[in-house]
Amino acid sequence: MKKKEGFEGQEAIVLPKNVVRQSEALPVIQDLHITDIGYYPRAKFHYRERPEGAEEHILIYCVSGCGHCSLGKKEFQINPNEYLIVPQGREHVYWASEEQPWTIYWAHFKGKLADHLSELLYRRMLRQRNAVQYNDSYINLFRNIYQVLQLGYSKDNLEYVALNFSGFLTAFIYNDKFNLTAPREQPDAIDSSILFLKQHIGEALTLKQIADHVHLSISHFSGLFHKKTGFSPIEYFNHLKMQKACQLLHFTDLRIYEVAVATGIEDPYYFSRIFKENMGVSPKEYRLRWQLNDERPGKRQGR
């Protein structure tokens, strides 16, 4: 059985290649940064095989159901409230149980600190100490990381995600010592403008429309926006559009031009050019790479 539209309620973000490259040059982010992140509920037929291993470390946190993993010559069963860590470059296969498919939160991550934390997690898993007492704080932290990435890839956002993801991993390594507080702040003009962009992802907003929404002149708004995010408002808007496009290419059968229209870009050729500039491949190639493992009958590709 093949499920072209994946798992109901699934979510995923794949960061653009150029953003990942920039991250690797920034002091706070280069030691630990996420490249992919997502959530798969009751992921029946979820299957992933990498004979050469992955370019990143992979963390899978199972909150219900169960799954299995062959990691080199070692075999693991992952039960509710247990994690699976797949170190970078290790040959592996993992899949959901057919009878009780797992619900998982997952992330791919890289960096020097990532190497160390992955090794700590792996040692615990080898000793069968990969059980994690369920805590809403973990899930809230993960969702907060995901939501911040949904708002785009500014330097502030990426630093925030890197630092919080470090805390997320630490909660698994030192589970008995973990304590989370999450202060909340009111959004400023730039945060409000980013929320506005997200709410109008399917439209072709002008710079003036965005600036008018936060009651600032175009020049003043553009200066503030670039200072806070490192990008122009339109460039940032395109990042959000490409994030949405990736999700549509992953989880729907929409045609390329339909994906373009859904992201507010009427010209499919312009859409393809912008997509390739951001993601490093064309929309067609991107979808094909995601679906490669769907060729195995009864299996479903994931991250």
N, C-alpha and C positions, 0 to 999 in steps of 0.2 A: 504494500500500500504506500502511495506517495501523497504527501500533503503539500501542495504547491504554495498554499497560503499560510503554512506554518501552524503555530499554536495560538488559539484564541487568547487575546490579551497580552501577547508577547510584545516586548519592547527591546530596542537595541540602538546603540549609537556607535558608529565607526568614525574615529577622528580622521580628518583629511591628512594625507601624507605630508603636505607642506607644513601643517600645524604640528605634527609629530616631530618633524625635523627641527622646527623652531624650538620646540620644547626641550630637545636634547642639548640646546645651547644655552639654556637659561639656568642659573645657579640653583634655585630652589626646586625646579621641576626636573632637571636632568637626572637626578638620582632616583626618582620614582615618578613615573607618569603612566597614565592609562592610555591605551590605544583603542580599546573596544570595551564596551560595557553593555549589560542587558539583563533581562528578566524573562524566563520562559515558564509559564504555568502549565502543569500537567503535560509535559512535553513528550507525548507519545511519538514513537519512532525517531526521537532525537538520536543522532548518531554522528560521530566525528572521528575520522581516522587520519593521522598524519605520520606517515612512515619516516619522514625526515625531522619530525618535531615541529614546533612552532617557533617563530621569531621572538615571541614574548613568553613570559610565565603566564599560566592560566590558573585562576582560582574559581572553583565552582562551589557554591554553598547551597546544599540541599535542605529545604525546609519541610518537604513532605514527599511521599513516595520514595523511590530509591533508584540507583543507577549502578553501573559497573565500569571499571577501567582496567585495561591492560597497559601497564607502564613498563616498557621493556619486558623483562621476564617476571615482573611482579603483578599480582592480581589484587584488586581492591573492590569491595562492595561499599557503596556510599549510601548510608541510611539517613532518615530525617535528623536534622540538626548535626550533620557532619559535613566537613568540607573535603574537597579533593583539590590537591595542588599538583599541577603538571609543570615541572621545571622546563625552562627554555631549552630547546634543542633535543628534548627526549622523545624518542619514538613512542607513540601512544595511540590507543583507541578508547573512546568512552561512549556509552550509550545508556539510554533510559530503559528501565525495566518495562517489559511489555504489559505485565499484569498491574504494576503500580508505578506508572511513569512519574519521574521526579518533577518537582517544581523547584527551580533553581534561580539564584542570583549569581551572575558570573562577570568576570572581568579579565582582560588581558593587560599585562603591565610590564614595564621595562625599567632599566636603570641600575646603577651600582647598589643603591640601597635595596632595590627590588631583588637583586641577586641574593643578598644576605637574608632578607625576610623570607624569600621563597625557600631558601635552604633550611631555615628554622621551622617553617611550616612542614616541609617535607620530612624532616627528622621526626617531628611529632606524629605525622601520619604513619611512618614506618613503625613507630612504637604503639600504634593504635590509640593515639591520644588526640585524634582529630575530631572528637565530639565537642560541640559548642552548645552550651546551654542557651536555649532560645531566649532572646531578649529583643523587645520592640526597638530598643535603641540601635541595634545593629541595622535593622531594616530601615529605620528612619534615617540613619546616617547614609546608608547606601542610596536611598531614594533622594536624599538631599544632594549627594554627589551627582546623581543622574540628572536631577532637575537643573543644577548649576551648569552642567555641560549642555543641556538643552538651550540655555540662554546664550551659548556661543563660546568662542575660544579666545577671549581676551586673556592677557597675561594675569590679571587678577583672578579670573575664573580658574585658570589652569593651576595657579599657585594654591588657590583655595582647595581645589580638588586633590592635588598632590598631597598636601598636608593632612587633609581629612582622610584620604585613602590610606595613608600611613597609619592613622589611628584605627581605621577599620581593620587593617591587617593585624595590628598590635592586639586588638581585642580578641583575635583568634589565637594568637601566640600566648598571651597572658590573660586568658579568659576570666580567671578568678579575680583579677585586679582591675578589670575594666569598669570605668565610670564615665558616662557621657553627659555633658551639658551642652545645650545648643542655644546660645543667645540669638535673638532676632532683632533686626533693625528695620526701620522704615526705608523703603527704596528712595534713592535720590532721583534727580531728573534723568540721568543716564540709565539707571535701572528701569525707570518708568518707560523710557523710550524703547528699551529692549523688550519689555513685556508687550508694548504696543506692536513692535515688529513681529513678535511671535503670534500675536492675535490676528495679524494680517499677512500671514506667510503666503497666502494664495493671491496676493495683490501686488501690483507694480507701484509701490509708493515712491514719491519723489522726496528729495532731501528736505524740501520746504514743508511737505506734509508732516514729516517726522519731527522737524524742529517746531512747527506750529503746535504739535500735540503737547509739548512740554513748555510752550510759551517762551521760546528763546529765538534769537535771531539765528539765521543759518550759520554765519561765521562763528558766533560765540558757541553755539551748540556743537558744531563740527570740531572746534578746538577742544572743548571739554570731553567730547566723545573719544577723540583720538588719544587724549592724555590718559583717560581711564582704561581704555581697551587696547590701545595700540593699533587700532584699525579705523578706517573711515566708516561712517554710518552705513553707506551703501555696500562696502566690502563686507561688513559685519552681517548685514541683511542677507547677502549672498551666501555667507557661511551657514546661516540658519536655513536658508532655502535648500542648500545642498544636503544638510542634515536630514531635512524632511524628505528630500528626493531619495536618499539612501534607504530610508525606512520604507518608502513606497516600493523601491526596487527589490528590497528584501522580502517584504511580506504581502505584496499584491501582484496581480498579473496585469496591472495597467501597462499600456504601451508607453514607449518612451515619450511620445508627444503628449500623452495624457498626464504623465508625471510632470512634464514641463509646465503644462497648464495648471496643474494642481499647486505648483510652486510660484505661480504668478508670472511665468515666462512664456509668452505666446509663441516666440520663435524657437522651434526645436533645435535649429542649428546653433543659435546663440546659447541655448541651454546646454547642449552637448559640449560646447567650447568652455563655458564656465565650469561645468562639472569636471571636465578633464583637467583644467587648471587647478582645481581644488583637490581632486581625489587621485590624480595621476593616471587614470584610465577613463575610457569613454563609459557612458551609462550602460551600454550593451555589454562591454567587457566586465564591468563591475558586477552586473547581475549574473553573468556566466560564471565568474569566479565563485560567487556565493553559492551557486546551484550545482557546482561540480559533483559534490558527493551525493546529490539527489539521484545520480545514475544508478546507485545501488538499490535494488528493489526492496521496498518495505522500510527504507531508512530515510531519515530526514537530516539534512545538513544543519549545523548550528555553528556557534562560535567556540 
